[in-house]
Amino acid sequence: MARLLLVDDDEALLELTAEACGLLGYPALTARSGAEALELLKASPELGLMISDLKLNGTMDGFALADAARDLQPGLPVMFVSGYGSYAERPEGMSEARILRKPVGMAVLKEALADHLGPA
């Protein structure tokens, strides 16, 4: 059963990250857009974490997706990935958001997943 949702419009990177999560013992659902992610969240209330790219194609960026996701699942932990890493700009209310630098290495990914989901 999937424990997290990965959201990225870069299909190759999304699949690579999902495979890495699976190898680490954290099966993941994947979405290529904010709209697809919200549909999966509606159907999967058991998810314990969402990791989203900040820059998504379409009308919703990663921060807007996080707001919409928390409307569906209050308290859902959300992390972000960006080529800018921790230097990415954050809107008001997201100043403490954890942003991992893309591409995310296995050790960093493992630590981040364990922090939010516990041991695999």
Residue pairs with C-beta under 8 A, 6 or more apart in sequence:
1 27
1 46
2 27
2 28
2 29
2 44
2 47
3 26
3 27
3 28
3 46
3 47
3 48
3 49
3 117
4 21
4 26
4 28
4 29
4 47
4 48
4 49
4 50
4 51
4 113
4 116
4 117
5 28
5 29
5 30
5 31
5 37
5 40
5 41
5 44
5 47
5 49
5 50
5 51
6 14
6 17
6 18
6 21
6 28
6 29
6 30
6 31
6 50
6 51
6 52
7 14
7 30
7 31
7 32
7 33
7 34
7 36
7 37
7 50
7 51
7 52
7 53
7 56
7 62
7 65
8 14
8 17
8 30
8 32
8 52
8 53
8 56
8 81
9 32
9 33
9 53
9 55
9 56
9 57
9 58
10 53
11 32
13 102
13 103
14 30
14 32
15 30
16 103
17 28
17 51
17 81
17 104
17 109
18 28
18 30
20 104
20 106
20 109
21 27
21 28
21 109
21 113
22 28
24 106
24 109
24 110
24 113
24 120
25 120
26 113
26 117
26 120
29 40
29 44
29 47
31 37
31 39
31 40
33 56
33 57
33 58
33 60
34 56
34 58
34 59
34 60
34 61
34 64
34 65
34 68
35 58
35 60
37 50
37 52
37 65
37 69
38 65
38 68
38 69
38 72
41 47
41 50
41 69
41 72
41 73
41 76
42 72
45 73
47 73
47 76
48 76
48 77
48 116
48 117
49 76
49 77
49 78
49 79
49 113
49 116
49 117
50 65
50 66
50 69
50 76
50 77
50 78
50 79
51 78
51 79
51 80
51 81
51 100
51 112
52 62
52 65
52 66
52 78
52 79
52 80
52 81
53 62
53 80
53 81
53 82
53 102
54 61
54 62
54 63
54 80
54 81
54 82
54 84
54 88
54 99
55 61
55 62
55 82
56 62
56 65
60 68
62 80
62 82
63 80
63 90
63 91
63 94
63 97
66 78
66 80
66 94
66 97
69 76
69 78
70 76
70 78
77 116
78 97
79 97
79 98
79 99
79 100
79 112
79 116
80 88
80 97
80 98
80 99
80 100
81 99
81 100
81 101
81 102
81 104
82 88
82 99
82 100
82 101
82 102
83 101
83 102
84 99
84 101
85 99
85 100
85 101
85 102
86 99
86 101
88 99
90 97
90 99
98 112
100 108
100 109
100 112
104 112
113 120
114 120
